[in-house]
Amino acid sequence: MAGPRLSRRGAGAEDYWPGFVDALATLLLVVVFLLSLFIAAQFTLGRALSDRDAELSRLNTRLSDLANMLALEQDKNNSAQERIALLLVTLEKKNTEVDTLNAALAGAQEASLGIQTALDEEKEISQQARDEIVTLNAQIAALNAQLAQLNAALEAAELLDKKQKTQIVNLGKRLNAALAQKVSELARYKSEFFGRLLEVLGDREGVRVVGDRFVFETDVLFASGSAELNPDGEQSLAQIAAAIISVSEEIPADVAWVIRVDGHTDSIPIRTGYASNWELSAARAISVVKFFIRAGVPPKRLVAAGFGQFHPIDRGRSVQALARNRRIELKMDAR
């Protein structure tokens, strides 16, 4: 009886081995699939970060160009001020010379009167006295001519000074007017954009207006700890994208504007998926920007930024306060 039982147990052990091999092969395929997903996620995140760096570089270049233009205008203003100062110094010197010549002319005139009186008193005028009179008259004429030249130079300097001051004032007025016009245009379109979004969103739950920004609680758009938009969030953002496209078609091309998408989280440290709340907030802002692009919004009119937990709107620690701090903010701003 012992012999048959041993034979059946050996046959059962041989039946388990193929199933064990199949299980190991299946586990190996699952591991390879998970590694492939991890590599694809790393590649997507790298491309997103590269796009953000390129946009930041372009904005820095724009700021540098504006700073150079401002420095050029300041250099022109400084040059004009230096020329005005030089003209004022020249004018002061000319005034001093005019005063000196006036004093000399007065002295010469007094001498001439004295000579004329002496000549009248004397009956006989010598040739030497006549020569002195002629010389004095010539000197007076020369002094008068110099005085006329100095007066002409003074008038020319004053006229040039007035023209330069007028040019500086006009340049400042034109710059201020241009800046005011651009700011006014952008403010008008910001108001129109604000009104369009108010019409679209209405009294929708999870959406608030804070100042000049629209605030979406991320619980409406994303699952906890995730940067992937849910269907309800995509439906809300689709209406906003349509409003952005409608307003952008009415804004002139020379008005520099963007829609800024800011991501914010609460202060609770994240434990899955992302290294920190900062990465999660940036990823959520980028997800919204990518959805807008897919919906037809021009990419050059969009900016994504992540602020993490560092700009809360509610300092409390309650569940409601933390939910208010987890948000996406939309704002039209100057580029």
C-alpha positions in Angstrom: 0.0 0.0 0.0 2.9 2.4 0.7 4.2 2.0 -2.8 1.2 3.4 -4.7 0.8 6.4 -2.4 4.4 7.5 -3.2 3.8 7.2 -6.9 0.8 9.4 -6.8 2.6 12.2 -4.8 5.5 12.3 -7.3 3.0 12.7 -10.2 1.4 15.7 -8.5 4.7 17.5 -8.0 5.3 17.3 -11.7 2.0 18.9 -12.4 2.8 22.0 -10.3 6.0 23.0 -12.1 4.5 24.4 -15.4 2.0 26.6 -13.5 4.9 28.0 -11.4 6.8 28.8 -14.6 3.8 30.6 -16.1 3.3 32.7 -12.9 7.0 33.8 -13.0 6.7 34.7 -16.7 3.5 36.8 -16.1 5.2 38.6 -13.1 8.2 39.4 -15.4 5.9 40.9 -18.1 4.1 43.0 -15.4 7.5 44.3 -14.2 8.6 45.2 -17.8 5.3 47.0 -18.4 5.6 49.0 -15.2 9.2 50.0 -16.2 7.9 51.1 -19.6 5.3 53.3 -18.0 7.8 54.9 -15.6 10.2 55.7 -18.6 7.3 57.3 -20.6 6.3 59.4 -17.6 9.8 60.6 -17.1 10.1 61.5 -20.8 6.8 63.5 -20.7 7.8 65.4 -17.5 11.2 66.2 -19.1 9.5 67.7 -22.1 7.1 69.8 -20.0 10.0 71.2 -17.9 11.9 72.0 -21.1 8.9 73.9 -22.5 8.6 75.9 -19.3 12.4 76.8 -19.3 12.1 77.9 -22.9 9.2 80.2 -22.1 11.0 81.6 -19.1 14.0 82.3 -21.3 11.9 84.1 -23.8 10.3 86.3 -21.1 13.8 87.2 -19.7 14.9 88.2 -23.2 11.8 90.4 -23.5 12.5 92.1 -20.2 16.1 92.6 -21.2 15.0 94.3 -24.4 12.7 96.6 -22.5 15.5 97.5 -20.1 17.8 98.3 -23.0 15.2 100.6 -24.5 14.7 102.4 -21.2 18.4 102.8 -20.7 18.7 104.3 -24.3 16.0 106.8 -23.5 17.7 107.7 -20.2 21.0 108.2 -22.0 19.3 110.6 -24.5 17.8 112.5 -21.6 21.1 112.7 -19.8 22.8 113.9 -23.0 20.2 116.6 -23.4 20.6 117.7 -19.8 24.4 117.9 -20.2 24.0 120.1 -23.3 21.6 122.3 -21.5 24.0 122.7 -18.6 26.8 123.5 -21.0 24.6 126.2 -22.7 23.8 127.7 -19.3 27.5 127.9 -18.5 28.2 129.5 -21.9 25.2 131.9 -21.3 26.6 132.9 -18.0 30.0 133.6 -19.5 28.4 135.7 -22.3 26.5 137.7 -19.8 29.7 138.4 -17.9 31.3 139.5 -21.1 28.3 141.7 -22.0 28.5 143.3 -18.6 32.2 144.0 -19.1 31.6 145.5 -22.5 28.7 147.6 -21.2 31.0 149.0 -18.5 33.7 149.6 -21.1 31.2 151.3 -23.4 30.0 153.5 -20.6 33.5 154.5 -19.8 34.2 155.2 -23.4 31.1 157.3 -23.7 32.0 159.2 -20.7 35.5 159.8 -22.1 33.9 160.8 -25.4 31.7 163.3 -23.7 34.6 164.7 -21.8 36.6 165.1 -25.0 33.7 166.7 -26.7 33.3 169.2 -23.8 37.0 169.9 -23.9 36.9 170.4 -27.6 33.9 172.8 -27.3 35.8 174.8 -24.6 38.9 175.0 -26.7 38.8 177.1 -29.8 41.6 175.3 -31.6 41.6 171.5 -31.9 44.9 170.0 -32.7 45.3 167.2 -35.2 46.2 164.8 -32.4 42.9 165.5 -30.6 41.0 164.8 -33.9 42.9 161.5 -34.2 42.0 160.5 -30.7 38.4 161.3 -31.3 38.4 159.2 -34.5 40.1 156.3 -32.6 37.6 156.5 -29.8 34.7 156.5 -32.2 36.2 153.4 -33.9 36.5 151.7 -30.6 33.0 152.5 -29.7 31.7 151.2 -33.1 33.8 148.0 -32.5 32.4 147.6 -29.0 28.8 148.1 -30.4 29.5 145.5 -33.1 30.8 143.0 -30.4 27.8 143.7 -28.2 25.4 143.0 -31.1 27.2 139.7 -31.9 27.0 138.7 -28.2 23.4 139.6 -28.1 22.7 137.5 -31.2 24.7 134.5 -29.8 22.8 134.9 -26.5 19.4 134.8 -28.3 20.5 131.8 -30.4 21.5 129.9 -27.2 18.3 130.8 -25.5 16.3 129.6 -28.5 18.2 126.3 -28.7 17.7 125.8 -25.0 13.9 126.3 -25.4 13.8 123.9 -28.3 15.7 121.1 -26.4 13.5 121.5 -23.4 10.4 121.3 -25.6 11.7 118.2 -27.3 12.4 116.5 -23.9 8.9 117.4 -22.6 7.3 116.2 -25.8 9.2 112.9 -25.7 8.1 112.3 -22.1 4.5 113.1 -23.0 4.6 110.7 -26.0 6.1 107.9 -23.9 3.6 108.4 -21.1 0.7 108.6 -23.6 1.8 105.3 -25.3 2.1 103.5 -22.0 -1.2 104.8 -20.8 -2.9 103.7 -24.0 -1.5 100.2 -23.8 -2.5 99.9 -20.1 -6.0 101.3 -20.9 -6.4 98.8 -23.8 -5.3 95.8 -21.7 -7.6 97.0 -18.8 -10.5 97.1 -21.1 -10.0 93.6 -22.5 -9.3 92.3 -19.0 -12.7 93.7 -17.9 -14.3 92.1 -21.0 -12.6 88.7 -20.2 -13.7 89.0 -16.6 -17.3 89.6 -17.7 -17.3 86.7 -20.2 -16.0 84.2 -17.5 -18.6 85.4 -15.0 -21.3 84.7 -17.6 -19.9 81.3 -18.3 -19.3 80.2 -14.8 -22.2 81.8 -13.0 -22.7 80.5 -9.5 -20.9 77.2 -10.1 -19.8 75.3 -7.0 -16.0 75.3 -6.3 -15.4 78.5 -8.3 -14.7 81.9 -6.7 -13.7 85.3 -7.7 -10.8 86.8 -5.7 -9.9 90.3 -6.9 -9.1 90.1 -10.6 -8.6 86.3 -10.6 -10.9 83.3 -11.0 -10.1 80.6 -8.4 -11.0 76.9 -9.0 -10.7 74.5 -6.1 -8.6 71.7 -7.4 -10.9 69.1 -5.8 -13.3 70.0 -8.7 -10.6 69.5 -11.3 -8.2 66.8 -10.0 -8.2 63.7 -7.8 -6.2 63.9 -4.6 -2.5 64.0 -5.3 -3.0 63.8 -9.1 -2.4 66.3 -11.9 -4.7 64.5 -14.4 -7.9 66.4 -15.1 -11.2 64.6 -14.4 -14.1 64.8 -16.9 -16.1 67.4 -14.8 -13.0 69.6 -14.7 -12.5 69.3 -18.4 -16.1 70.3 -19.0 -15.7 73.4 -16.9 -12.3 74.3 -18.5 -13.7 73.8 -22.1 -16.2 76.7 -21.5 -13.4 78.9 -20.2 -11.2 78.0 -23.2 -14.1 79.1 -25.5 -14.3 82.4 -23.7 -10.6 83.0 -24.0 -10.6 82.3 -27.7 -13.6 84.6 -28.2 -11.8 87.5 -26.3 -8.4 86.9 -28.0 -10.0 87.4 -31.5 -11.0 90.9 -30.5 -7.7 92.0 -28.9 -5.3 93.8 -31.4 -2.1 92.0 -32.2 0.1 94.8 -30.7 -1.4 94.4 -27.2 0.9 92.1 -25.2 -1.2 89.8 -22.9 -1.3 86.3 -21.5 -3.6 84.1 -19.4 -1.7 83.1 -16.3 -2.5 79.7 -14.8 -1.3 79.5 -11.2 -1.2 76.2 -9.3 -1.5 76.1 -5.5 -1.6 73.3 -2.9 -2.3 73.0 0.8 0.4 72.7 3.4 0.1 68.9 3.9 3.3 67.2 2.5 2.6 65.0 -0.5 3.5 61.3 -0.2 2.8 59.9 -3.6 3.7 60.6 -7.2 5.6 63.9 -6.8 8.6 65.0 -4.8 6.9 67.9 -3.2 3.8 70.1 -3.3 5.7 72.5 -5.6 6.0 69.9 -8.3 2.3 68.9 -7.9 1.2 72.5 -8.2 3.3 73.1 -11.3 2.1 69.8 -12.9 -1.5 70.8 -12.3 -1.0 74.3 -13.9 0.7 72.7 -16.9 -2.2 70.2 -17.3 -4.7 73.1 -17.4 -2.5 74.9 -20.0 -2.2 71.8 -22.1 -6.0 71.3 -22.1 -6.4 75.0 -23.2 -4.0 74.4 -26.0 -5.9 71.3 -27.1 -9.1 73.3 -27.0 -7.6 75.9 -29.4 -6.1 78.6 -27.2 -2.8 79.9 -28.8 0.1 78.6 -26.7 1.9 82.0 -26.8 -1.0 83.4 -24.8 -0.6 81.0 -21.9 1.7 80.9 -18.9 1.9 78.1 -16.3 3.3 78.6 -12.8 3.5 76.5 -9.6 3.4 78.1 -6.2 3.2 75.0 -3.9 1.8 75.7 -0.5 3.6 79.1 -0.1 0.7 81.5 -1.0 -2.4 80.3 1.0 -5.6 82.3 1.0 -6.7 80.8 4.2 -4.3 80.4 7.2 -6.5 78.0 9.0 -5.9 74.2 9.4 -9.5 73.0 9.0 -10.6 70.8 6.2 -12.4 73.7 4.6 -9.4 76.0 4.8 -7.1 73.3 3.3 -9.6 72.8 0.5 -9.7 76.5 -0.3 -5.9 76.6 -0.5 -5.8 73.7 -3.1 -6.7 75.8 -6.1 -6.0 76.8 -9.7 -6.1 80.6 -10.4 -6.7 82.2 -13.8 -5.8 85.8 -14.5 -5.3 87.9 -17.7 -2.0 89.8 -17.3 0.5 91.9 -19.3 3.2 89.8 -21.0 
